[in-house]
Amino acid sequence: MSRIAKQPVEIPNGVEINIKDNLISFKGPKGEMSMDVHSTVNVNKDDKTINVEVKEKNSAMAGTMRALIYNNVIGVSQGYEKKLNLVGVGYKAEVKNNQLHLALGFSHPVVYDYEKAIDIKTPTPTEIIISGISKQRVGQIAAEIRAFRPPEPYKGKGVKYSDENIIRKEAKKK
């Protein structure tokens, strides 16, 4: 069993967890979600912890299941957030009725539709904040928005994560 799978998952106050057969449901102040448990793994709940145990020998899914359970517990209690910055002259973003409208230097505006479970805010025209309870969905949406115009290495223009460090290249010499 992996070192990650051996660690118990702490259940914070305000989070309710129910285990039925191969389904775990999480309910917290930010929302509720559920996930399936892999068939090679047993999940046990104590008062304030959840433990992952291996049914079969050499189950590689134990660490993965423990990490997914931990991510869901954090998601329903605190939520996840990703910040994107737009770098470039005339680059801007705004949210209108569940659509993110982006001006990224193309001849047309880029319109990105997103689901109601995810919340996207634009505090300034060059900043996008994506938040939600699913770590996977928040990261996926951030990656999809970044993929419209990834940062280029010469001037650094494009959509970048706020904590991303772009390695700059030197311009061609004459």
C-alpha positions in Angstrom: 0.0 0.0 0.0 1.3 3.5 -0.8 2.4 6.0 1.8 -0.4 8.4 0.7 -3.1 5.7 1.1 -2.0 4.9 4.7 -2.7 8.5 5.9 -6.2 9.0 7.2 -8.4 11.8 5.8 -9.6 14.3 8.5 -13.2 15.3 8.3 -13.6 19.0 9.1 -16.6 20.3 11.1 -19.7 20.9 8.9 -18.9 18.1 6.4 -21.2 15.1 6.3 -20.0 11.9 4.6 -22.2 8.9 3.8 -20.8 5.6 2.4 -23.2 3.2 0.7 -21.8 0.2 -1.2 -19.4 1.7 -3.7 -20.6 5.3 -3.5 -19.4 8.1 -1.2 -21.4 11.3 -0.9 -20.0 14.5 0.6 -22.1 17.3 1.9 -20.7 20.6 3.2 -21.2 24.3 3.4 -20.1 24.9 -0.3 -22.2 22.1 -1.8 -22.5 18.4 -2.2 -20.9 15.8 -4.5 -20.5 12.1 -4.8 -17.9 9.7 -6.2 -17.6 6.0 -6.9 -15.1 3.8 -5.0 -12.8 1.5 -7.0 -13.6 -2.2 -6.6 -10.1 -3.0 -5.3 -10.4 -0.6 -2.3 -12.3 -0.5 0.9 -13.3 2.8 2.6 -14.0 3.0 6.3 -15.4 5.9 8.2 -14.7 6.6 11.9 -15.8 9.6 14.0 -13.6 12.2 12.4 -11.5 10.3 9.9 -11.8 8.2 6.7 -9.4 5.3 6.1 -8.6 3.6 2.8 -7.8 -0.1 2.8 -6.7 -2.4 0.0 -8.9 -5.5 -0.7 -6.5 -7.1 -3.1 -2.7 -7.3 -3.0 -0.8 -4.6 -4.9 -3.7 -2.3 -5.6 -2.4 0.9 -7.2 -5.8 2.6 -6.8 -5.5 3.0 -3.0 -3.4 6.2 -3.1 -5.6 7.6 -5.9 -8.8 7.0 -4.1 -7.4 8.6 -0.9 -6.4 11.7 -2.9 -9.8 11.9 -4.6 -11.6 11.6 -1.2 -9.3 14.3 0.3 -9.9 16.6 -2.7 -13.7 16.2 -2.4 -13.6 16.9 1.4 -11.7 20.1 0.8 -14.0 21.0 -2.1 -17.2 20.8 -0.1 -15.7 22.6 2.9 -13.5 25.3 1.4 -13.8 25.1 -2.4 -11.1 25.5 -5.1 -10.0 28.6 -7.0 -7.8 29.3 -10.0 -6.7 32.8 -11.1 -5.8 33.7 -14.7 -4.3 36.9 -16.0 -4.6 38.4 -19.5 -1.4 40.0 -20.7 -1.5 42.0 -23.9 -2.8 45.3 -25.3 -6.5 45.2 -25.7 -6.9 41.8 -24.0 -10.0 41.8 -21.7 -12.6 39.5 -20.2 -16.1 39.9 -18.9 -18.9 37.6 -17.7 -22.4 37.9 -19.2 -25.2 35.4 -18.2 -23.0 32.2 -17.8 -20.7 33.1 -20.7 -17.2 34.4 -20.5 -16.5 36.9 -23.3 -12.8 37.2 -24.1 -11.1 39.7 -26.4 -7.7 38.1 -27.1 -6.4 39.9 -30.2 -8.4 37.7 -32.7 -10.7 39.2 -35.4 -13.6 37.8 -33.4 -14.5 37.7 -29.6 -14.1 34.3 -28.0 -17.2 33.2 -26.1 -16.8 30.4 -23.5 -19.9 28.7 -22.1 -19.6 27.2 -18.6 -21.8 25.2 -16.3 -23.7 26.6 -13.3 -21.7 24.6 -10.8 -18.6 26.7 -11.6 -18.4 30.4 -10.7 -16.3 32.8 -12.9 -15.7 36.4 -11.8 -13.7 39.2 -13.5 -12.8 41.7 -10.8 -10.7 43.6 -13.4 -10.9 43.3 -17.2 -7.5 41.5 -17.2 -8.2 39.1 -14.3 -10.3 36.0 -14.3 -11.1 34.0 -11.1 -12.6 30.5 -11.5 -14.0 28.8 -8.4 -16.0 25.7 -7.5 -16.1 22.6 -5.4 -14.6 20.2 -7.9 -10.8 20.5 -8.2 -10.8 18.7 -11.5 -13.5 20.9 -13.1 -11.9 24.1 -11.9 -8.5 23.1 -13.2 -10.0 21.8 -16.5 -11.9 25.1 -17.2 -8.9 27.1 -16.3 -6.8 25.1 -18.8 -9.4 25.4 -21.5 -9.6 29.2 -21.1 -5.7 29.4 -21.1 -5.6 27.3 -24.3 -7.4 30.0 -26.3 -4.2 32.1 -26.2 -1.3 30.5 -24.3 1.5 32.9 -23.3 4.2 33.2 -25.9 7.9 33.3 -24.9 9.0 36.6 -26.6 6.7 39.3 -25.2 4.7 37.1 -22.7 1.4 38.0 -24.2 -1.6 35.6 -23.7 -3.6 34.0 -20.9 -1.5 32.8 -18.0 -2.1 31.5 -14.5 -1.4 34.2 -11.9 1.3 32.1 -10.3 2.8 30.9 -13.6 6.4 32.0 -14.5 6.9 32.4 -18.2 10.4 31.7 -19.4 11.3 34.5 -21.8 13.4 34.2 -24.9 15.7 36.7 -26.3 14.7 38.4 -29.6 16.7 37.7 -32.8 19.9 39.7 -33.2 20.8 41.5 -36.4 
